[in-house]
């Protein structure tokens, strides 16, 4: 076997508030050779996601926390350099849970073959990856949009929000985004085709929601939680659906999460508020990917990635998610 020098980030401490460089340990060591049924992947791109902050906490969740001393969990794409599996050959491109490292030795059954001739590799971490699956199933299965509905999406310029809004437009909905700053709002309206976008940093959110949603909100797709969730609950219609996908405004808080004080709006409007975790839909990923690839081929669905180079930049690059600096899906080029 060729010897490959692996570089990786391991979790060194449970962060308090925003993660800092001292919460990680950087390790260089030879990559482990694959055993039977395993493959060795040279990782090319890694997905950086808000959910990673939750995986660092030691508490009950939908997935076990990353252990202290373990390689930080992350989805990635790369090329197989050695295979001990009948299902893959050296040179195949795959996606999987590779972690923040340059080489990953993983069970072949945990990899999915991808085709870089259909779409750039980074798209398999965005619209054709877990991000796109989250948007697709969160909106269509939980949000249940109908043509003519008003759909509001927070984090609209982020990876999930951007895809949610575009799919809602494909479904014939009126779509209003919420994003931070004029540049992001312009991108959401002019490039992604949303009907309107509210700059929550500059506008009176409650007043703007009344202005841009004069007939109320039928579906609210929540990526941020906090005050924005509260404002949207005040504007929902009868039988509205609220999709709880994330709460990025709360992830680095050092006090208990802020919940909506006006939750009785759900009662008055007989509305549904439901959390969604993308792993619940794993058996239908292929179907969703085919449909979204078709929309992309038709020019109805765009995928935008914000690529930062260098594995060594990981601790600082991750923080872009929480400052809102990223424009599109945040991806680390190894």
Buried (B, 14 or more C-beta within 10 A) or exposed (E): EEEBEBBBBBBBEBBEEBBEEEBBBBEEEEBBBBEEEBBBBBBBBBBBBBBBBBBBEEEEEEEEBBEEEEBBBBBBBBBBBBBBBEEBEEEBBBBBBBBBBBBBBBEBEBBBEBEBEEBBBBBBBBBBBBBBBBBBBBBBBBBBBEEEBBBBBBBBBBBBBBBBBBBBBBBEBBBBBBBBBEEBBBBBBEEBBBBBBBBBEEBEBBEBBEEBBEEBBBBBBBBBBBBBBBBBBBBBBEEBBBBBBBBBBBBBEEEEEBEBEEEEBBEEBEBBBEEBBBEEBEEEBEEBBEBBBEBBEEEBBBBBBBBBEEBEEBBEBBBBBBEBEBBBBBBBBB
